[in-house]
């Protein structure tokens, strides 16, 4: 069944979703008809729930129907992983956002490094990628994308968050993740 994120608040019963992009996807791309069903999910009060939605009508802008079932989504990881990632070329960074969302990263912090060719991040594009990856992989929540920051600021942020801080380095020979405390519920992972 197709699954979509919507910023609208979801609830049981009749529902109208004013979202031109979603309406286009359902009506034109997927060619769905009345009585077809989709899954909707959102952030906010109804976060963590999937809503089975029966389509009654689709216009250019509005999807109307009713919620037939509310299902608890328990696909979120038990460990909150924040990926502190150096900014890479566009295609590589987009691939990282997509795949890391699919495997359960909870937050992304783009870092400017000395070797970064690109100095900024297209936040709207990144948000779209994590939204689509969350829809596809069944996530209950969209990962958070923090503003781009320096390495120094990122280290401060990771320390304030607490938990286990892991810095991947190609020449490290002494430490292993085997020595990490098994009870860490929060991991800050630095890459790049």
C-alpha positions in Angstrom: 0.0 0.0 0.0 1.3 3.5 -0.9 2.4 5.6 2.1 2.6 9.4 2.3 3.7 12.0 4.7 1.5 15.0 5.1 2.1 18.1 7.4 -1.7 18.2 8.1 -3.0 17.0 11.4 -4.6 13.6 11.0 -7.5 12.1 13.0 -10.0 9.3 12.7 -13.2 9.9 10.7 -13.7 12.2 7.7 -10.6 14.1 6.5 -9.7 16.6 3.8 -6.0 17.0 3.0 -5.2 20.2 1.1 -1.9 19.2 -0.6 -1.6 19.8 -4.4 1.6 17.6 -4.6 -0.1 14.7 -2.8 -3.3 15.0 -4.8 -1.3 15.0 -8.1 0.7 11.9 -7.0 -2.5 10.0 -6.1 -4.7 11.2 -9.0 -2.3 11.5 -11.9 0.8 9.4 -11.2 -0.8 6.5 -9.3 -4.2 6.8 -11.0 -6.0 6.0 -7.8 -9.8 6.0 -7.7 -12.5 6.3 -5.1 -12.4 3.5 -2.5 -8.7 2.9 -3.1 -6.7 3.1 0.2 -3.4 4.7 1.1 -1.5 5.2 4.4 -0.9 8.7 5.7 1.4 9.7 8.5 2.4 13.1 10.0 4.6 14.8 12.7 2.9 16.6 15.6 0.2 15.2 17.8 -0.5 12.2 15.7 3.2 11.4 15.2 4.1 7.7 15.6 0.8 6.6 14.0 -0.1 5.5 10.5 -3.6 6.2 9.3 -5.3 4.0 6.7 -7.2 6.4 4.5 -10.0 5.5 2.1 -10.1 7.9 -0.8 -13.6 9.3 -1.7 -12.6 12.2 -4.0 -9.5 13.7 -5.4 -9.3 17.2 -7.1 -6.2 19.1 -8.4 -5.5 20.2 -4.8 -7.6 18.3 -2.3 -7.8 14.7 -1.2 -10.9 13.8 0.7 -12.0 10.6 2.3 -12.1 9.0 5.7 -9.7 7.3 8.0 -10.6 3.6 8.4 -7.9 2.6 10.9 -5.2 4.1 13.1 -2.2 1.9 13.4 0.7 2.3 15.9 4.0 2.6 13.9 6.8 0.9 15.9 9.4 1.0 13.2 11.6 3.7 14.8 15.0 2.6 16.1 15.5 2.3 19.8 18.7 4.3 19.6 18.7 8.0 18.5 21.5 8.4 16.0 22.6 11.9 14.9 24.8 11.8 11.8 27.3 14.7 11.7 28.2 14.6 8.0 30.7 16.8 6.1 29.1 18.4 3.1 29.9 16.5 -0.1 29.1 17.0 -3.7 25.3 17.1 -4.4 24.7 13.6 -5.6 26.7 11.9 -2.8 25.1 14.0 0.0 21.6 13.2 -1.4 22.5 9.5 -1.4 23.6 9.7 2.2 20.4 11.5 3.3 18.3 8.9 1.5 20.1 5.7 2.7 20.7 6.9 6.2 17.1 7.8 6.6 16.1 4.3 5.4 18.4 2.6 8.0 17.2 4.8 10.9 19.3 7.9 11.4 17.2 10.3 13.5 18.9 13.6 12.8 21.4 15.1 10.3 23.9 17.8 11.0 25.7 19.0 7.9 29.3 20.2 8.7 31.5 22.5 6.7 35.0 21.1 6.5 38.2 22.4 5.0 37.8 20.1 2.0 34.1 20.8 1.4 33.7 21.9 -2.2 30.1 22.9 -1.6 29.6 25.5 1.1 25.9 25.3 1.5 23.0 22.9 1.6 19.7 23.1 -0.3 17.5 22.5 2.8 14.2 22.1 0.8 15.8 19.4 -1.4 17.2 17.6 1.6 13.8 17.7 3.4 12.2 16.3 0.3 14.7 13.4 0.2 14.2 12.4 3.8 10.4 12.7 3.4 10.4 10.3 0.5 12.9 7.9 2.1 10.7 7.9 5.3 7.6 7.2 3.2 9.3 4.3 1.4 10.9 2.7 4.4 8.0 2.9 6.8 9.5 5.4 9.3 7.1 6.9 11.8 9.0 10.2 12.0 10.9 12.4 9.6 14.6 12.9 10.6 15.5 16.3 11.7 17.9 18.3 9.5 19.9 20.9 11.5 21.4 24.0 9.9 24.9 23.7 8.4 27.6 24.4 11.1 31.4 24.3 11.6 33.1 21.3 13.0 33.8 23.1 16.3 30.1 23.9 16.7 29.1 20.4 15.9 31.4 19.0 18.6 29.8 21.3 21.1 26.3 20.2 20.0 27.3 16.5 20.3 28.7 17.0 23.8 25.5 18.8 24.9 23.4 16.0 23.6 25.2 13.4 25.7 25.5 9.8 24.8 28.2 8.1 22.8 30.3 10.2 20.4 31.9 8.3 17.5 34.4 9.8 15.1 35.2 7.7 12.1 38.8 8.1 11.0 40.6 6.0 8.4 43.9 5.8 10.3 42.5 4.8 13.7 44.0 1.5 14.9 43.4 1.5 18.6 39.7 1.7 19.3 36.7 -0.4 18.3 33.0 -0.1 18.7 33.2 -3.2 20.7 34.4 -1.0 23.6 31.3 1.2 23.4 28.9 1.1 26.3 26.0 -1.1 25.2 23.4 1.0 27.0 23.9 4.2 25.0 20.4 5.4 23.8 22.0 8.3 21.9 24.9 8.2 19.4 26.5 11.1 17.6 28.4 9.8 14.6 30.9 12.0 12.8 31.8 11.2 9.2 33.9 13.0 6.7 
